[in-house]
């Protein structure tokens, strides 16, 4: 839930429409100065955001929603609260639509890499170092901070340049908003799934880690987009490493 609310505040701060702040946008939509506490508007916007983008997770946020509605009601005029709240919601929905239009006007460049996992399978097996893979599995199981993934001589370090390059493979625009920690966690799971494809012993640990990160994202479409991104980026990096070093596949 905190992650969702953080996302909303990031939207307010970074997705300004025509250079306007959240407060200025609300004022332009209503045609007057904000008469209510800005926090009331921000809380309503969070509620609208939850209803429109996380409806399938209603059971997870319904109690927070009801608490927020009760708090807003306590701040509104008792005899006008229903009409006032409806106006708050309609205005916030209009603002969300306005943001969406501006968001999708922005150019989106997507890198792709056409070679699939089946074609890369012999390459992965050739590069596999079980000790390195086990160390990564242990780190992700214990929620350790991951700064790189390694298998033998192959290594990817998660610096700012890597994260920026990774984002260019994301095919759903909304998924690009996630921070480094989320992207690295997804990549580590994909890395393990790739090198431990037929390993049933580690399956439960990998599933547990995957469920944890899916809970952070709380949107199946975005989680699947990030997973596809990590798979493509990993294939590209492995392919480049293999060809640039003129390596041979171990048969």
C-alpha positions as CSV (number, residue, x, y, z in Angstrom):
1,X,0.0,0.0,0.0
2,X,2.8,2.4,0.8
3,X,4.3,1.7,-2.6
4,X,1.1,2.7,-4.3
5,X,0.8,5.9,-2.4
6,X,4.4,6.7,-3.2
7,X,3.6,6.2,-6.8
8,X,0.7,8.7,-6.6
9,X,3.0,11.3,-5.1
10,X,5.6,10.7,-7.8
11,X,2.9,11.2,-10.4
12,X,1.9,14.5,-8.8
13,X,5.6,15.6,-8.7
14,X,6.8,14.4,-12.1
15,X,3.8,14.2,-14.4
16,X,2.9,17.8,-14.4
17,X,0.4,18.9,-17.1
18,X,1.7,21.9,-19.1
19,X,4.2,22.5,-16.3
20,X,1.5,22.9,-13.7
21,X,1.7,21.6,-10.1
22,X,-1.0,19.3,-8.7
23,X,-2.6,22.3,-6.9
24,X,-2.5,24.5,-10.0
25,X,-4.0,21.7,-12.2
26,X,-6.9,21.2,-9.7
27,X,-7.5,25.0,-9.7
28,X,-7.6,25.1,-13.5
29,X,-10.1,22.2,-13.6
30,X,-12.4,23.7,-11.0
31,X,-12.0,27.3,-12.2
32,X,-11.3,28.6,-8.7
33,X,-8.9,28.5,-5.9
34,X,-8.7,25.3,-3.8
35,X,-11.0,26.0,-1.0
36,X,-10.2,22.8,0.9
37,X,-7.0,21.6,2.5
38,X,-4.6,20.3,-0.2
39,X,-4.3,17.1,1.7
40,X,-8.0,16.4,1.2
41,X,-7.5,16.7,-2.6
42,X,-4.4,14.5,-2.5
43,X,-6.2,11.8,-0.4
44,X,-9.1,11.8,-2.8
45,X,-6.6,11.5,-5.7
46,X,-5.1,8.4,-4.1
47,X,-8.6,6.9,-3.6
48,X,-9.4,7.6,-7.3
49,X,-6.1,6.1,-8.4
50,X,-6.8,2.9,-6.4
51,X,-10.3,2.6,-7.8
52,X,-9.1,3.0,-11.4
53,X,-5.8,1.1,-11.5
54,X,-5.9,-1.4,-8.6
55,X,-9.6,-2.5,-8.6
56,X,-8.6,-6.2,-8.7
57,X,-6.8,-5.7,-5.3
58,X,-9.8,-4.2,-3.6
59,X,-9.6,-6.5,-0.6
60,X,-6.1,-5.2,0.1
61,X,-6.9,-1.5,0.1
62,X,-10.6,-1.4,1.1
63,X,-9.9,-0.7,4.8
64,X,-7.5,2.1,4.0
65,X,-10.0,3.5,1.5
66,X,-12.8,3.5,4.1
67,X,-10.6,5.1,6.7
68,X,-9.6,7.8,4.2
69,X,-13.3,8.4,3.3
70,X,-14.2,8.8,7.0
71,X,-11.4,11.3,7.5
72,X,-12.5,13.3,4.4
73,X,-16.1,13.3,5.6
74,X,-14.9,14.7,9.0
75,X,-13.4,17.7,7.1
76,X,-16.3,18.5,4.9
77,X,-19.5,20.4,5.7
78,X,-21.9,17.8,7.1
79,X,-24.9,19.0,5.1
80,X,-22.9,19.2,1.8
81,X,-20.4,16.4,2.2
82,X,-21.9,14.0,-0.4
83,X,-22.0,16.7,-3.0
84,X,-18.6,17.9,-2.1
85,X,-17.0,14.5,-2.2
86,X,-18.6,13.7,-5.6
87,X,-17.1,16.9,-6.9
88,X,-13.7,16.0,-5.4
89,X,-13.8,12.6,-7.1
90,X,-14.9,13.9,-10.5
91,X,-12.2,16.6,-10.5
92,X,-9.5,14.1,-9.5
93,X,-10.7,11.7,-12.3
94,X,-10.5,14.6,-14.8
95,X,-7.0,15.3,-13.5
96,X,-6.0,11.6,-13.9
97,X,-7.3,11.6,-17.4
98,X,-5.4,14.8,-18.2
99,X,-2.2,13.3,-16.8
100,X,-2.8,10.1,-18.8
101,X,-3.1,12.1,-22.1
102,X,0.1,14.0,-21.4
103,X,1.8,10.8,-20.3
104,X,1.0,8.9,-23.5
105,X,2.0,11.8,-25.7
106,X,5.6,11.3,-24.6
107,X,7.8,9.3,-27.1
108,X,8.4,5.7,-26.1
109,X,11.4,3.9,-27.5
110,X,11.5,0.2,-27.0
111,X,14.5,-2.0,-27.7
112,X,13.9,-5.6,-28.7
113,X,16.1,-8.6,-29.1
114,X,14.5,-11.3,-31.3
115,X,16.5,-14.5,-30.3
116,X,14.3,-16.5,-28.0
117,X,15.2,-18.6,-24.9
118,X,15.1,-21.9,-26.7
119,X,17.8,-20.8,-29.1
120,X,19.9,-19.4,-26.2
121,X,19.5,-22.5,-24.0
122,X,22.9,-24.1,-25.0
123,X,24.6,-20.8,-24.3
124,X,23.1,-20.5,-20.9
125,X,24.2,-24.0,-20.0
126,X,27.7,-23.3,-21.2
127,X,28.0,-20.2,-19.0
128,X,26.4,-21.7,-15.9
129,X,28.4,-21.7,-12.7
130,X,26.4,-23.5,-9.9
131,X,28.3,-21.9,-7.1
132,X,27.5,-18.4,-8.3
133,X,23.9,-19.3,-8.9
134,X,23.6,-20.7,-5.4
135,X,25.0,-17.5,-3.9
136,X,22.5,-15.4,-5.7
137,X,19.7,-17.8,-4.7
138,X,20.8,-17.4,-1.1
139,X,20.9,-13.6,-1.3
140,X,17.4,-13.3,-2.8
141,X,16.0,-15.8,-0.3
142,X,17.4,-13.7,2.6
143,X,16.3,-10.4,1.0
144,X,19.9,-9.2,0.7
145,X,20.7,-6.1,-1.4
146,X,21.7,-7.3,-4.8
147,X,24.3,-5.2,-6.7
148,X,25.2,-7.7,-9.5
149,X,24.4,-11.1,-10.9
150,X,27.2,-13.5,-11.9
151,X,27.6,-16.9,-13.5
152,X,31.3,-17.8,-14.1
153,X,32.9,-15.1,-16.2
154,X,29.6,-13.5,-17.1
155,X,28.5,-10.6,-14.9
156,X,26.0,-7.8,-14.9
157,X,26.5,-5.0,-12.4
158,X,23.4,-2.9,-11.6
159,X,24.7,0.7,-11.9
160,X,22.7,3.6,-13.2
161,X,23.7,3.0,-16.8
162,X,22.5,-0.6,-16.6
163,X,19.1,0.4,-15.1
164,X,18.7,3.1,-17.8
165,X,19.5,0.6,-20.5
166,X,17.1,-2.0,-19.0
167,X,14.2,0.5,-19.0
168,X,14.5,0.8,-22.8
169,X,13.3,-2.8,-23.1
170,X,10.1,-2.2,-21.1
171,X,7.1,-2.5,-23.4
172,X,4.4,-1.1,-21.0
173,X,5.0,2.6,-20.3
174,X,3.7,2.5,-16.7
175,X,6.3,-0.1,-15.8
176,X,9.1,2.4,-16.4
177,X,8.2,4.2,-13.2
178,X,9.5,1.5,-10.9
179,X,12.7,2.2,-9.0
180,X,16.0,0.4,-9.2
181,X,15.3,-2.0,-6.3
182,X,12.2,-3.4,-8.0
183,X,13.9,-3.8,-11.4
184,X,16.9,-5.5,-9.8
185,X,14.7,-7.9,-7.8
186,X,12.8,-8.9,-11.0
187,X,16.1,-9.3,-12.9
188,X,17.6,-11.6,-10.2
189,X,14.6,-13.8,-10.3
190,X,14.7,-14.0,-14.1
191,X,18.4,-14.7,-13.9
192,X,17.8,-17.6,-11.5
193,X,14.8,-19.0,-13.5
194,X,17.0,-18.9,-16.7
195,X,20.0,-20.8,-15.2
196,X,17.9,-23.1,-13.0
197,X,15.2,-23.8,-15.5
198,X,14.8,-27.5,-14.7
199,X,15.9,-27.3,-11.1
200,X,13.0,-28.4,-8.9
201,X,15.0,-28.1,-5.6
202,X,15.2,-24.3,-5.9
203,X,11.7,-23.9,-7.3
204,X,10.0,-23.0,-4.0
205,X,12.6,-20.4,-3.1
206,X,12.3,-18.8,-6.5
207,X,8.5,-18.8,-6.3
208,X,8.6,-17.2,-2.8
209,X,10.8,-14.4,-4.0
210,X,8.7,-13.9,-7.1
211,X,5.5,-13.6,-5.0
212,X,7.1,-11.0,-2.8
213,X,8.1,-8.8,-5.7
214,X,4.7,-9.2,-7.4
215,X,3.1,-8.0,-4.1
216,X,5.2,-4.8,-4.3
217,X,4.1,-4.1,-7.9
218,X,0.5,-5.1,-7.3
219,X,-0.3,-5.1,-11.0
220,X,-0.1,-8.3,-13.0
221,X,0.3,-6.6,-16.4
222,X,3.2,-4.4,-15.1
223,X,4.9,-7.4,-13.4
224,X,4.7,-9.4,-16.6
225,X,6.1,-6.5,-18.6
226,X,9.1,-6.2,-16.3
227,X,9.6,-9.9,-16.5
228,X,9.7,-9.9,-20.3
229,X,12.0,-6.9,-20.1
230,X,14.5,-8.8,-17.9
231,X,14.4,-11.9,-20.1
232,X,15.1,-9.9,-23.2
233,X,17.9,-7.8,-21.6
234,X,19.5,-10.9,-20.2
235,X,19.4,-12.7,-23.6
236,X,21.0,-9.7,-25.3
237,X,23.8,-9.4,-22.7
238,X,24.6,-13.1,-22.7
239,X,24.5,-13.1,-26.5
240,X,26.9,-10.1,-26.7
241,X,29.2,-11.6,-24.1
242,X,29.4,-14.9,-25.9
243,X,30.0,-13.5,-29.4
244,X,32.4,-10.7,-28.3
245,X,34.6,-13.3,-26.5
246,X,34.4,-15.9,-29.3
247,X,33.3,-18.5,-26.8
248,X,32.5,-22.1,-27.7
249,X,29.5,-24.0,-26.5
250,X,30.3,-26.9,-24.2
251,X,28.6,-30.0,-25.5
